[in-house]
Amino acid sequence: MTNERYDRQTILTDFGPDAQHKLKEAKVLVIGAGGLGVPVLTYLNAMGVGTLGMVDNDRVALSNLHRQVLYNETDIGKPKVQLALKKLTAQNSETQLIAHEDFLNTANALRLIAEYDVIVDASDNFPTRYLVNDACVILEKPFIYGALHGFEGQVSVFNYQEGPTYRCLFPTMPKDDEVPNCNENGVLGVIPGIVGNLQALETVKVITGVGKPLSGELLLFNGLSNVFQKIRFSRKAENVERTVLQDSYDFECETSIETIDAKVFQELLDTGQSLELIDVRTEKEFAQHHLKCAKNIPLSALQERQTEIVLDKRVYFICQSGIRSKKAIEQLQQSFSNTSLINVSGGMNVMGNHAVKH
């Protein structure tokens, strides 16, 4: 370890060489290399965490760049973890960087998380958060939580020194139609940077023992008023008795919906086959970029305009991520019970590189 690199933090009276050594010996896994993961990875790497793993299987999109500042325009379409690996190595060659180019799932969660000391949840969805929580409870690993919504953010530390778990604060996963969707509601670019840096700070505190981690406290940040608030919550014994993962962490669905993976759908488009594709995003989103064969019927206007849908063939529905298109199918299933309505899973987030842009 190069002493000069870290001397501005090792000269801190309450930090010092001992805390720096603890960082060097630590192994941290960051789940997600997007809006939250980028600042977490960048600062933990810069500060001298010895082993830094990252889990993500996404590729850079143009819409990422306003908040995911590790990437640039020439990176569009490339895997995030491979780009992060290269750029973080250039930032600090002393760190052992490990890229797990995959999404966290029930098949790999216990294996991956077992290899690290501290887990940082920088994901953007509820299924992953509950999976991370349960795996960390089983393996007795602390994890650092962060979440975003518009101009606001949340941070907490779960499963730390017999403290509360994520399920102690949020016992059950909401239904997908109850979840705010950032593709519809958005997020201000700087907010992930603030929340991600707070997650990095909590990670350093957990590793070094310096300061008081946010265990049993949920920190709420409002960027419009620059107000911080804390909500206290307690550990519930039943939430630490878990010994196995659930079979599935998908949202509960009351109806069965046929889906097609966006990459498979692109292969179908490449065949030139005629099909009916309904893009249920807003007119503004559609105008910015869309698939050439798509017909724009915003979700908010779907009931009034459903007669525009051609029913003599299979009908595909697409949105930015696959959530709104799923809602569209749920609305239409009863009326179109004799027609195949298929959701394009992953949506334009996956297929954006094939879109017509304006």
C-alpha positions as CSV (number, residue, x, y, z in Angstrom):
1,M,0.0,0.0,0.0
2,T,1.4,3.4,-1.0
3,N,1.4,5.6,2.1
4,E,1.3,8.9,0.2
5,R,-1.9,7.9,-1.6
6,Y,-3.9,7.7,1.6
7,D,-2.1,10.1,3.9
8,R,-4.9,12.7,3.9
9,Q,-7.1,10.2,5.7
10,T,-4.5,8.4,7.8
11,I,-3.5,11.7,9.4
12,L,-7.0,12.0,10.8
13,T,-6.8,11.4,14.5
14,D,-9.9,9.3,14.6
15,F,-9.0,7.2,11.6
16,G,-5.2,6.6,11.3
17,P,-3.1,3.7,9.9
18,D,-5.1,1.0,11.7
19,A,-8.4,2.0,10.0
20,Q,-6.6,2.2,6.7
21,H,-5.2,-1.3,7.2
22,K,-8.8,-2.6,7.9
23,L,-9.9,-1.1,4.6
24,K,-7.0,-2.9,2.8
25,E,-8.0,-6.2,4.3
26,A,-11.7,-5.8,3.6
27,K,-13.7,-7.5,0.8
28,V,-16.7,-5.5,-0.3
29,L,-19.3,-6.6,-2.9
30,V,-21.3,-3.9,-4.7
31,I,-24.5,-5.1,-6.3
32,G,-25.2,-2.8,-9.2
33,A,-22.9,-0.7,-11.2
34,G,-25.4,2.1,-12.0
35,G,-26.5,5.3,-10.4
36,L,-25.7,4.2,-6.8
37,G,-23.0,1.7,-7.6
38,V,-20.8,4.2,-9.5
39,P,-20.1,6.5,-6.6
40,V,-19.8,3.6,-4.2
41,L,-17.3,1.8,-6.3
42,T,-15.4,5.0,-7.2
43,Y,-14.9,6.1,-3.6
44,L,-14.3,2.8,-2.0
45,N,-11.7,2.1,-4.7
46,A,-10.0,5.5,-4.2
47,M,-10.0,5.1,-0.4
48,G,-8.1,1.8,-0.4
49,V,-10.6,-1.1,0.0
50,G,-8.4,-4.1,-0.7
51,T,-10.9,-6.3,-2.6
52,L,-13.9,-4.8,-4.5
53,G,-16.4,-7.0,-6.3
54,M,-19.2,-5.7,-8.5
55,V,-22.2,-7.6,-9.8
56,D,-24.1,-6.3,-12.9
57,N,-25.1,-7.6,-16.3
58,D,-26.4,-4.4,-17.8
59,R,-24.9,-2.3,-20.6
60,V,-24.5,1.4,-20.8
61,A,-27.4,3.4,-22.3
62,L,-27.5,7.0,-23.3
63,S,-30.1,7.6,-20.6
64,N,-27.6,6.4,-17.9
65,L,-25.1,9.2,-18.6
66,H,-26.7,12.0,-16.6
67,R,-26.1,10.2,-13.3
68,Q,-23.7,7.3,-14.0
69,V,-20.6,9.5,-14.3
70,L,-18.1,6.7,-14.6
71,Y,-19.2,6.1,-18.2
72,N,-19.2,8.3,-21.3
73,E,-20.7,8.4,-24.8
74,T,-18.2,6.0,-26.3
75,D,-19.2,3.4,-23.7
76,I,-22.8,3.1,-24.9
77,G,-23.8,-0.5,-25.5
78,K,-20.8,-1.9,-23.6
79,P,-21.0,-4.0,-20.4
80,K,-20.9,-1.8,-17.3
81,V,-18.8,-4.1,-15.1
82,Q,-16.1,-4.5,-17.8
83,L,-15.9,-0.7,-18.2
84,A,-15.9,-0.2,-14.5
85,L,-13.1,-2.8,-14.1
86,K,-10.9,-0.9,-16.6
87,K,-11.6,2.6,-15.3
88,L,-11.3,1.6,-11.6
89,T,-8.0,-0.1,-12.3
90,A,-6.7,3.1,-13.8
91,Q,-7.9,5.0,-10.7
92,N,-6.2,2.6,-8.2
93,S,-4.1,-0.3,-9.4
94,E,-3.6,-1.5,-5.8
95,T,-7.2,-2.7,-5.5
96,Q,-8.1,-6.3,-6.3
97,L,-11.1,-5.7,-8.6
98,I,-13.5,-8.6,-9.4
99,A,-16.2,-8.3,-12.1
100,H,-19.2,-10.6,-11.8
101,E,-20.9,-10.0,-15.2
102,D,-24.3,-11.4,-14.1
103,F,-27.5,-10.3,-12.3
104,L,-27.8,-11.4,-8.7
105,N,-30.3,-14.3,-8.5
106,T,-31.3,-17.2,-6.3
107,A,-28.8,-19.5,-8.1
108,N,-25.7,-17.3,-7.4
109,A,-26.6,-15.1,-4.4
110,L,-25.3,-17.2,-1.6
111,R,-22.1,-18.2,-3.5
112,L,-21.2,-14.6,-4.4
113,I,-22.1,-13.0,-1.1
114,A,-20.3,-15.7,0.9
115,E,-17.0,-14.5,-0.6
116,Y,-17.2,-10.9,0.9
117,D,-17.2,-9.2,4.3
118,V,-19.7,-6.3,3.5
119,I,-22.4,-6.1,0.9
120,V,-23.6,-2.9,-0.7
121,D,-27.0,-3.0,-2.2
122,A,-26.8,-0.5,-5.1
123,S,-29.7,-2.2,-7.0
124,D,-32.8,-0.4,-8.2
125,N,-35.5,-2.9,-7.6
126,F,-37.4,-4.6,-4.7
127,P,-36.8,-8.3,-5.7
128,T,-33.1,-7.8,-5.6
129,R,-33.3,-6.0,-2.2
130,Y,-35.2,-8.8,-0.6
131,L,-32.9,-11.4,-2.1
132,V,-29.8,-9.5,-0.8
133,N,-31.4,-9.2,2.6
134,D,-32.3,-12.9,2.9
135,A,-28.9,-14.0,1.7
136,C,-27.1,-11.7,4.1
137,V,-29.2,-13.0,7.0
138,I,-28.4,-16.6,6.1
139,L,-24.7,-15.8,5.8
140,E,-24.6,-13.3,8.7
141,K,-23.2,-10.5,6.5
142,P,-24.0,-6.8,7.0
143,F,-25.3,-4.9,4.0
144,I,-25.6,-1.2,3.2
145,Y,-28.9,-0.1,1.7
146,G,-29.6,2.8,-0.6
147,A,-32.7,3.8,-2.6
148,L,-33.8,6.6,-4.8
149,H,-37.0,8.3,-5.8
150,G,-37.1,11.6,-7.7
151,F,-35.4,14.2,-5.6
152,E,-35.1,11.9,-2.5
153,G,-33.0,9.1,-1.2
154,Q,-32.7,6.6,1.6
155,V,-29.8,5.0,3.4
156,S,-29.5,2.4,6.1
157,V,-27.3,-0.4,7.5
158,F,-28.9,-3.8,7.9
159,N,-27.9,-7.0,9.7
160,Y,-25.0,-5.3,11.4
161,Q,-23.9,-6.6,14.9
162,E,-27.3,-8.2,15.6
163,G,-29.1,-5.1,14.4
164,P,-32.4,-5.0,12.4
165,T,-32.7,-6.5,8.9
166,Y,-34.4,-5.0,5.8
167,R,-37.5,-7.0,6.6
168,C,-37.7,-5.4,10.0
169,L,-38.4,-2.2,8.2
170,F,-40.2,-3.5,5.1
171,P,-41.7,-6.9,6.1
172,T,-43.1,-7.8,2.7
173,M,-42.4,-7.0,-0.9
174,P,-45.0,-4.7,-2.5
175,K,-46.8,-5.7,-5.7
176,D,-45.3,-4.4,-8.9
177,D,-48.2,-1.9,-9.5
178,E,-47.5,-0.3,-6.1
179,V,-43.9,0.4,-6.9
180,P,-42.8,3.9,-8.1
181,N,-41.1,3.5,-11.5
182,C,-38.1,5.7,-12.1
183,N,-38.6,5.4,-15.9
184,E,-41.9,7.3,-15.4
185,N,-41.1,9.4,-12.3
186,G,-37.4,10.0,-13.0
187,V,-34.4,10.8,-10.8
188,L,-32.3,14.0,-10.6
189,G,-28.8,13.1,-11.8
190,V,-27.0,14.4,-8.7
191,I,-29.2,12.5,-6.1
192,P,-27.6,9.1,-6.8
193,G,-24.2,10.6,-6.3
194,I,-25.2,11.9,-2.9
195,V,-26.9,8.7,-1.7
196,G,-24.2,6.5,-3.2
197,N,-21.5,8.5,-1.3
198,L,-23.5,8.1,1.9
199,Q,-23.5,4.4,1.3
200,A,-19.7,4.4,0.8
201,L,-19.3,6.3,4.0
202,E,-21.4,3.7,5.9
203,T,-19.4,1.0,4.4
204,V,-16.2,2.6,5.6
205,K,-17.7,3.0,9.1
206,V,-18.7,-0.7,9.2
207,I,-15.3,-1.9,8.1
208,T,-13.2,0.3,10.3
209,G,-15.3,0.8,13.4
210,V,-14.9,4.6,13.1
211,G,-18.1,6.5,13.8
212,K,-21.6,5.1,14.3
213,P,-23.2,3.2,11.4
214,L,-26.9,3.7,10.6
215,S,-28.0,0.4,12.1
216,G,-31.6,0.6,13.3
217,E,-32.0,4.0,11.6
218,L,-33.3,4.9,8.2
219,L,-31.8,8.2,6.9
220,L,-34.1,10.1,4.6
221,F,-32.7,12.8,2.3
222,N,-34.7,15.5,0.5
223,G,-32.6,17.1,-2.2
224,L,-35.0,20.0,-2.8
225,S,-34.9,21.2,0.7
226,N,-31.5,19.7,1.7
227,V,-33.2,18.2,4.8
228,F,-32.1,15.0,6.4
229,Q,-34.4,13.0,8.7
230,K,-33.9,9.8,10.6
231,I,-36.5,7.1,11.4
232,R,-35.6,4.6,14.1
233,F,-36.8,0.9,13.9
234,S,-36.0,-2.2,15.9
235,R,-35.0,-5.8,15.2
236,K,-37.7,-8.4,15.0
237,A,-36.6,-11.9,16.0
238,E,-38.6,-13.7,13.3
239,N,-36.7,-11.9,10.6
240,V,-33.3,-13.4,11.5
241,E,-34.4,-17.0,11.6
242,R,-34.2,-17.5,7.9
243,T,-32.1,-20.5,6.8
244,V,-32.9,-20.8,3.1
245,L,-33.7,-18.5,0.2
246,Q,-37.2,-18.3,-1.3
247,D,-37.7,-20.2,-4.5
248,S,-38.5,-17.0,-6.3
249,Y,-38.2,-13.2,-5.5
250,D,-40.3,-12.1,-8.5
251,F,-43.2,-9.8,-7.9
252,E,-46.4,-11.6,-7.1
253,C,-48.7,-11.7,-10.1
254,E,-52.4,-12.3,-9.9
255,T,-52.6,-13.1,-13.7
256,S,-50.4,-15.1,-16.0
257,I,-48.7,-13.0,-18.6
258,E,-46.7,-14.3,-21.5
259,T,-43.3,-12.7,-21.8
260,I,-40.4,-12.6,-24.3
261,D,-36.9,-11.5,-23.4
262,A,-35.9,-8.3,-25.2
263,K,-32.9,-9.9,-26.8
264,V,-35.0,-12.7,-28.2
265,F,-37.5,-10.2,-29.4
266,Q,-34.8,-8.4,-31.3
267,E,-33.9,-11.7,-33.0
268,L,-37.6,-12.0,-34.0
269,L,-37.6,-8.4,-35.4
270,D,-34.4,-9.3,-37.4
271,T,-36.3,-12.0,-39.3
272,G,-38.5,-9.2,-40.8
273,Q,-41.7,-10.9,-39.7
274,S,-44.8,-8.7,-39.6
275,L,-46.0,-8.1,-36.1
276,E,-48.1,-5.8,-33.9
277,L,-45.9,-3.9,-31.4
278,I,-47.5,-1.4,-29.0
279,D,-45.2,1.1,-27.2
280,V,-47.0,2.2,-24.1
281,R,-44.5,4.9,-23.0
282,T,-45.4,8.6,-23.1
283,E,-45.4,10.5,-26.4
284,K,-42.3,12.4,-25.3
285,E,-40.4,9.2,-24.6
286,F,-41.5,7.7,-27.9
287,A,-40.4,10.8,-29.8
288,Q,-37.0,10.6,-28.3
289,H,-36.3,7.0,-29.5
290,H,-38.4,4.0,-30.5
291,L,-38.4,0.9,-32.5
292,K,-39.3,1.4,-36.1
293,C,-42.3,-0.9,-36.2
294,A,-43.8,0.3,-33.0
295,K,-47.1,2.0,-32.6
296,N,-47.3,4.5,-29.7
297,I,-50.4,4.2,-27.4
298,P,-49.4,5.6,-24.0
299,L,-50.6,3.6,-21.0
300,S,-52.7,6.5,-19.8
301,A,-54.7,6.4,-23.1
302,L,-54.8,2.7,-23.6
303,Q,-58.5,2.2,-22.7
304,E,-59.7,4.9,-25.0
305,R,-57.4,3.8,-27.9
306,Q,-57.5,0.0,-27.7
307,T,-59.5,-0.2,-30.9
308,E,-56.3,0.9,-32.7
309,I,-54.7,-2.4,-31.8
310,V,-54.7,-5.0,-34.6
311,L,-55.9,-8.3,-33.1
312,D,-55.5,-10.8,-36.0
313,K,-51.9,-11.5,-34.9
314,R,-49.9,-11.8,-31.7
315,V,-49.6,-8.4,-30.0
316,Y,-46.3,-7.4,-28.3
317,F,-46.2,-4.6,-25.7
318,I,-43.0,-2.7,-24.8
319,C,-42.1,0.2,-22.5
320,Q,-38.8,1.4,-21.0
321,S,-38.2,-1.5,-18.6
322,G,-41.2,-3.9,-18.9
323,I,-43.3,-2.7,-16.0
324,R,-45.7,-0.4,-17.8
325,S,-46.1,-2.9,-20.7
326,K,-47.1,-5.5,-18.1
327,K,-49.7,-3.2,-16.7
328,A,-51.0,-2.6,-20.2
329,I,-51.5,-6.3,-20.7
330,E,-53.2,-6.7,-17.3
331,Q,-55.7,-4.0,-18.4
332,L,-56.5,-5.7,-21.7
333,Q,-56.4,-9.3,-20.9
334,Q,-60.2,-9.6,-20.1
335,S,-61.2,-7.7,-23.3
336,F,-58.7,-9.5,-25.5
337,S,-58.9,-13.0,-24.0
338,N,-58.6,-14.7,-27.4
339,T,-55.5,-12.8,-28.5
340,S,-51.9,-13.5,-27.5
341,L,-50.6,-10.4,-25.6
342,I,-46.9,-10.6,-25.0
343,N,-44.7,-8.5,-22.7
344,V,-41.2,-7.6,-23.9
345,S,-39.2,-8.1,-20.7
346,G,-36.5,-5.6,-20.2
347,G,-38.0,-3.2,-22.7
348,M,-36.2,-0.3,-24.3
349,N,-33.5,-0.4,-21.6
350,V,-32.2,-3.5,-23.4
351,M,-33.3,-2.6,-26.9
352,G,-32.3,1.0,-26.9
353,N,-29.4,0.5,-29.3
354,H,-31.8,-0.7,-32.0
355,A,-34.1,2.3,-31.7
356,V,-34.8,5.1,-34.1
357,K,-33.6,8.3,-32.4
358,H,-34.7,11.9,-33.1
